[in-house]
Amino acid sequence: AQGNGAWFLGFLVYDRQPGQMHYYALRRHERIPGTWLKLDSQLPAVGCEHRNRKLQEQDLWAIYSESKPQFQSWLLRWYPVVYRPGAASQVCRALEGEGFKLSRER
């Protein structure tokens, strides 16, 4: 994982709205910058559009903005998903860049 944010994989979203309880992932597309994938755990109802789809970054922000009331009432939670070794390495580099001395024991 580089300093380019490659360690950040996306979000696991837990939707607890009545009648809609399910999980879905919002995953960064590794090969197409600014593109995300919505991977939904629910199958669409018969005759409805598939829930899995490709999103652009502005679509992701729109979902986030539209979800503010659900966040406030704890009906929707977004959990960040990271590549742990890459994220830890990036945090260490950032702290060392600020002048902090870190041990490599852990």
PyRosetta script that sets phi, psi and omega in degrees:
from pyrosetta import init, pose_from_sequence

init()
pose = pose_from_sequence("AQGNGAWFLGFLVYDRQPGQMHYYALRRHERIPGTWLKLDSQLPAVGCEHRNRKLQEQDLWAIYSESKPQFQSWLLRWYPVVYRPGAASQVCRALEGEGFKLSRER")
pose.set_psi(1, 130.0)
pose.set_omega(1, -177.2)
pose.set_phi(2, -95.2)
pose.set_psi(2, -177.1)
pose.set_omega(2, 175.6)
pose.set_phi(3, -78.7)
pose.set_psi(3, 11.3)
pose.set_omega(3, -177.7)
pose.set_phi(4, -92.8)
pose.set_psi(4, 8.3)
pose.set_omega(4, 179.6)
pose.set_phi(5, 85.5)
pose.set_psi(5, 10.3)
pose.set_omega(5, -179.3)
pose.set_phi(6, -62.0)
pose.set_psi(6, -20.1)
pose.set_omega(6, 178.6)
pose.set_phi(7, -71.4)
pose.set_psi(7, -20.8)
pose.set_omega(7, 179.8)
pose.set_phi(8, -86.8)
pose.set_psi(8, 113.9)
pose.set_omega(8, -173.8)
pose.set_phi(9, -92.2)
pose.set_psi(9, -30.1)
pose.set_omega(9, -179.4)
pose.set_phi(10, 148.7)
pose.set_psi(10, -145.1)
pose.set_omega(10, -176.8)
pose.set_phi(11, -136.2)
pose.set_psi(11, 145.6)
pose.set_omega(11, 165.6)
pose.set_phi(12, -101.0)
pose.set_psi(12, 124.3)
pose.set_omega(12, -176.4)
pose.set_phi(13, -110.1)
pose.set_psi(13, 128.2)
pose.set_omega(13, 177.9)
pose.set_phi(14, -109.7)
pose.set_psi(14, 112.6)
pose.set_omega(14, -178.6)
pose.set_phi(15, -101.0)
pose.set_psi(15, 111.9)
pose.set_omega(15, -178.1)
pose.set_phi(16, -105.7)
pose.set_psi(16, 16.7)
pose.set_omega(16, -178.8)
pose.set_phi(17, -65.2)
pose.set_psi(17, 138.7)
pose.set_omega(17, -178.9)
pose.set_phi(18, -53.2)
pose.set_psi(18, 130.2)
pose.set_omega(18, -179.8)
pose.set_phi(19, 80.6)
pose.set_psi(19, -2.0)
pose.set_omega(19, -177.5)
pose.set_phi(20, -128.8)
pose.set_psi(20, 8.6)
pose.set_omega(20, -173.0)
pose.set_phi(21, -54.9)
pose.set_psi(21, 118.3)
pose.set_omega(21, 176.1)
pose.set_phi(22, -172.6)
pose.set_psi(22, 173.7)
pose.set_omega(22, 177.2)
pose.set_phi(23, -111.7)
pose.set_psi(23, 153.5)
pose.set_omega(23, 166.0)
pose.set_phi(24, -151.0)
pose.set_psi(24, 157.8)
pose.set_omega(24, 179.7)
pose.set_phi(25, -109.3)
pose.set_psi(25, 139.5)
pose.set_omega(25, 170.3)
pose.set_phi(26, -112.2)
pose.set_psi(26, 104.5)
pose.set_omega(26, -170.8)
pose.set_phi(27, -111.2)
pose.set_psi(27, 129.7)
pose.set_omega(27, 175.0)
pose.set_phi(28, -63.9)
pose.set_psi(28, 135.0)
pose.set_omega(28, 175.0)
pose.set_phi(29, -80.3)
pose.set_psi(29, 118.4)
pose.set_omega(29, -172.9)
pose.set_phi(30, -69.8)
pose.set_psi(30, -23.9)
pose.set_omega(30, -174.4)
pose.set_phi(31, -102.1)
pose.set_psi(31, -14.5)
pose.set_omega(31, -178.1)
pose.set_phi(32, -123.9)
pose.set_psi(32, 100.4)
pose.set_omega(32, -179.1)
pose.set_phi(33, -55.3)
pose.set_psi(33, 139.8)
pose.set_omega(33, 178.3)
pose.set_phi(34, 79.3)
pose.set_psi(34, 3.3)
pose.set_omega(34, -178.6)
pose.set_phi(35, -111.8)
pose.set_psi(35, 138.9)
pose.set_omega(35, -179.9)
pose.set_phi(36, -125.9)
pose.set_psi(36, 158.9)
pose.set_omega(36, 176.2)
pose.set_phi(37, -118.7)
pose.set_psi(37, 130.6)
pose.set_omega(37, 173.1)
pose.set_phi(38, -98.6)
pose.set_psi(38, 117.7)
pose.set_omega(38, -178.5)
pose.set_phi(39, -114.5)
pose.set_psi(39, 101.7)
pose.set_omega(39, -171.4)
pose.set_phi(40, -96.4)
pose.set_psi(40, 139.9)
pose.set_omega(40, 180.0)
pose.set_phi(41, -78.4)
pose.set_psi(41, -14.8)
pose.set_omega(41, -178.6)
pose.set_phi(42, -98.2)
pose.set_psi(42, 138.7)
pose.set_omega(42, 172.4)
pose.set_phi(43, -77.2)
pose.set_psi(43, 149.1)
pose.set_omega(43, 178.5)
pose.set_phi(44, -71.2)
pose.set_psi(44, 152.9)
pose.set_omega(44, 174.4)
pose.set_phi(45, -65.5)
pose.set_psi(45, 156.0)
pose.set_omega(45, -179.2)
pose.set_phi(46, -55.6)
pose.set_psi(46, 128.6)
pose.set_omega(46, 179.1)
pose.set_phi(47, 83.5)
pose.set_psi(47, -1.6)
pose.set_omega(47, 180.0)
pose.set_phi(48, -98.9)
pose.set_psi(48, 161.0)
pose.set_omega(48, -179.8)
pose.set_phi(49, -66.5)
pose.set_psi(49, 145.7)
pose.set_omega(49, 176.8)
pose.set_phi(50, -61.7)
pose.set_psi(50, 143.0)
pose.set_omega(50, -179.4)
pose.set_phi(51, -81.4)
pose.set_psi(51, -27.9)
pose.set_omega(51, 177.9)
pose.set_phi(52, -75.7)
pose.set_psi(52, 134.0)
pose.set_omega(52, -179.9)
pose.set_phi(53, -165.1)
pose.set_psi(53, 166.6)
pose.set_omega(53, 175.9)
pose.set_phi(54, -89.2)
pose.set_psi(54, 137.8)
pose.set_omega(54, 179.9)
pose.set_phi(55, -125.9)
pose.set_psi(55, 152.2)
pose.set_omega(55, 170.6)
pose.set_phi(56, -96.0)
pose.set_psi(56, 164.1)
pose.set_omega(56, -177.2)
pose.set_phi(57, -57.0)
pose.set_psi(57, -38.0)
pose.set_omega(57, 179.2)
pose.set_phi(58, -65.8)
pose.set_psi(58, -30.5)
pose.set_omega(58, 175.6)
pose.set_phi(59, -66.0)
pose.set_psi(59, -40.0)
pose.set_omega(59, 178.8)
pose.set_phi(60, -62.5)
pose.set_psi(60, -44.5)
pose.set_omega(60, 177.7)
pose.set_phi(61, -63.9)
pose.set_psi(61, -35.9)
pose.set_omega(61, 178.3)
pose.set_phi(62, -64.8)
pose.set_psi(62, -43.5)
pose.set_omega(62, 177.3)
pose.set_phi(63, -59.8)
pose.set_psi(63, -45.6)
pose.set_omega(63, -179.7)
pose.set_phi(64, -60.9)
pose.set_psi(64, -48.0)
pose.set_omega(64, -178.1)
pose.set_phi(65, -64.2)
pose.set_psi(65, -41.3)
pose.set_omega(65, 179.8)
pose.set_phi(66, -68.6)
pose.set_psi(66, -18.6)
pose.set_omega(66, -175.0)
pose.set_phi(67, -92.8)
pose.set_psi(67, 1.0)
pose.set_omega(67, -175.8)
pose.set_phi(68, -54.5)
pose.set_psi(68, -43.6)
pose.set_omega(68, 178.4)
pose.set_phi(69, -62.1)
pose.set_psi(69, -36.3)
pose.set_omega(69, 178.7)
pose.set_phi(70, -70.3)
pose.set_psi(70, -32.8)
pose.set_omega(70, 175.7)
pose.set_phi(71, -63.3)
pose.set_psi(71, -46.1)
pose.set_omega(71, -176.2)
pose.set_phi(72, -63.7)
pose.set_psi(72, -29.8)
pose.set_omega(72, 179.7)
pose.set_phi(73, -99.4)
pose.set_psi(73, 10.5)
pose.set_omega(73, 177.8)
pose.set_phi(74, 62.1)
pose.set_psi(74, 25.8)
pose.set_omega(74, 177.5)
pose.set_phi(75, -88.1)
pose.set_psi(75, -12.9)
pose.set_omega(75, -179.7)
pose.set_phi(76, -140.8)
pose.set_psi(76, 130.6)
pose.set_omega(76, 179.4)
pose.set_phi(77, -128.5)
pose.set_psi(77, 134.9)
pose.set_omega(77, 174.3)
pose.set_phi(78, -111.1)
pose.set_psi(78, 120.5)
pose.set_omega(78, 178.6)
pose.set_phi(79, -109.6)
pose.set_psi(79, 125.0)
pose.set_omega(79, 179.5)
pose.set_phi(80, -68.8)
pose.set_psi(80, 144.5)
pose.set_omega(80, 177.0)
pose.set_phi(81, -119.4)
pose.set_psi(81, 124.7)
pose.set_omega(81, -177.5)
pose.set_phi(82, -128.8)
pose.set_psi(82, 156.5)
pose.set_omega(82, 168.4)
pose.set_phi(83, -83.2)
pose.set_psi(83, 104.0)
pose.set_omega(83, -168.3)
pose.set_phi(84, -55.2)
pose.set_psi(84, -50.2)
pose.set_omega(84, 179.8)
pose.set_phi(85, -60.2)
pose.set_psi(85, -39.5)
pose.set_omega(85, 179.4)
pose.set_phi(86, -67.5)
pose.set_psi(86, -40.0)
pose.set_omega(86, 178.8)
pose.set_phi(87, -65.9)
pose.set_psi(87, -43.9)
pose.set_omega(87, 179.2)
pose.set_phi(88, -61.9)
pose.set_psi(88, -42.2)
pose.set_omega(88, 178.8)
pose.set_phi(89, -62.1)
pose.set_psi(89, -42.3)
pose.set_omega(89, -179.8)
pose.set_phi(90, -65.8)
pose.set_psi(90, -40.6)
pose.set_omega(90, 177.9)
pose.set_phi(91, -63.5)
pose.set_psi(91, -43.6)
pose.set_omega(91, 178.5)
pose.set_phi(92, -60.5)
pose.set_psi(92, -44.6)
pose.set_omega(92, 178.5)
pose.set_phi(93, -61.0)
pose.set_psi(93, -41.8)
pose.set_omega(93, -179.7)
pose.set_phi(94, -64.3)
pose.set_psi(94, -43.4)
pose.set_omega(94, 179.8)
pose.set_phi(95, -66.0)
pose.set_psi(95, -41.7)
pose.set_omega(95, 177.7)
pose.set_phi(96, -64.6)
pose.set_psi(96, -34.5)
pose.set_omega(96, 176.6)
pose.set_phi(97, -64.9)
pose.set_psi(97, -24.8)
pose.set_omega(97, 176.7)
pose.set_phi(98, -88.8)
pose.set_psi(98, 2.3)
pose.set_omega(98, 176.3)
pose.set_phi(99, 97.4)
pose.set_psi(99, 3.6)
pose.set_omega(99, 178.5)
pose.set_phi(100, -79.5)
pose.set_psi(100, 143.4)
pose.set_omega(100, 177.1)
pose.set_phi(101, -98.5)
pose.set_psi(101, 126.3)
pose.set_omega(101, -179.2)
pose.set_phi(102, -119.1)
pose.set_psi(102, 142.7)
pose.set_omega(102, 175.4)
pose.set_phi(103, -86.6)
pose.set_psi(103, 157.8)
pose.set_omega(103, -179.6)
pose.set_phi(104, -103.2)
pose.set_psi(104, 10.3)
pose.set_omega(104, -175.7)
pose.set_phi(105, -63.9)
pose.set_psi(105, -34.8)
pose.set_omega(105, -176.9)
pose.set_phi(106, -97.1)
pose.dump_pdb("model.pdb")
